[in-house]
């Protein structure tokens, strides 16, 4: 899997919560899943981005988010009727 392939819904939810600084245990509680299941998702996220630790994962994802933001047009040049903030 590469970083262009969309993540399954639960992995995406897990990543979002990790980006908010939550631990695997907190993610499990928030999503109503077992800590083991969240650990499996985290390992899948490592494989997806080709990293070996949470620090690398978060660094890579934040880096891509910043890169994507810097590639967006200046807000003054955006047609507000067609622009959707994700």
C-alpha positions in Angstrom: 0.0 0.0 0.0 1.3 3.5 -0.7 0.3 6.9 0.8 -1.9 7.6 -2.2 -4.2 4.7 -1.5 -7.2 5.7 0.7 -7.3 4.3 4.2 -10.1 2.1 5.4 -12.5 4.1 7.6 -11.4 2.8 11.0 -7.7 3.3 10.2 -8.5 6.8 9.1 -10.4 7.5 12.4 -7.5 6.0 14.3 -5.0 8.2 12.5 -7.1 11.3 13.2 -7.2 10.6 16.9 -3.5 9.9 17.0 -2.9 13.2 15.3 -4.9 14.8 18.2 -2.3 13.3 20.6 -4.4 10.4 21.9 -2.8 7.2 23.1 -3.8 3.8 21.6 -5.8 3.1 24.8 -7.7 6.5 24.4 -8.3 5.8 20.7 -9.8 2.4 21.6 -12.0 3.9 24.2 -13.2 6.7 21.9 -14.0 4.3 19.1 -15.4 1.6 21.3 -12.8 -1.0 20.2 -10.2 -3.1 21.9 -6.7 -1.8 22.5 -5.5 -4.8 20.5 -7.6 -3.8 17.5 -6.2 -0.3 17.6 -2.7 -1.6 17.8 -3.3 -3.7 14.7 -4.6 -0.5 12.9 -1.5 1.4 14.0 0.8 -1.2 12.6 -1.2 -1.1 9.4 -0.7 2.7 9.3 3.0 2.2 9.8 3.1 -0.1 6.8 0.9 2.3 4.7 3.4 5.1 5.2 6.5 2.9 5.4 7.5 4.0 8.9 8.5 2.1 12.0 7.3 4.3 14.9 4.5 6.6 15.9 6.9 9.6 15.8 7.8 8.8 12.2 4.2 8.3 11.3 3.1 11.6 12.8 6.0 13.4 11.3 5.3 12.0 7.9 1.6 12.8 8.0 2.1 16.3 9.4 4.7 16.9 6.7 2.3 15.8 4.0 -0.5 18.0 5.4 1.8 21.0 5.5 3.0 20.3 2.0 -0.6 20.0 0.8 -1.5 23.2 2.5 1.4 25.1 1.0 0.4 23.9 -2.5 -3.1 25.4 -2.1 -3.8 28.7 -3.8 -3.9 31.9 -1.7 -7.4 32.3 0.0 -8.0 35.5 -1.8 -7.8 33.7 -5.2 -10.2 30.9 -4.2 -13.7 30.9 -5.6 -15.6 30.5 -2.3 -18.5 28.8 -4.1 -16.5 25.8 -5.2 -13.8 25.6 -2.5 -14.5 23.0 0.2 -12.3 22.8 3.3 -11.5 19.3 4.3 
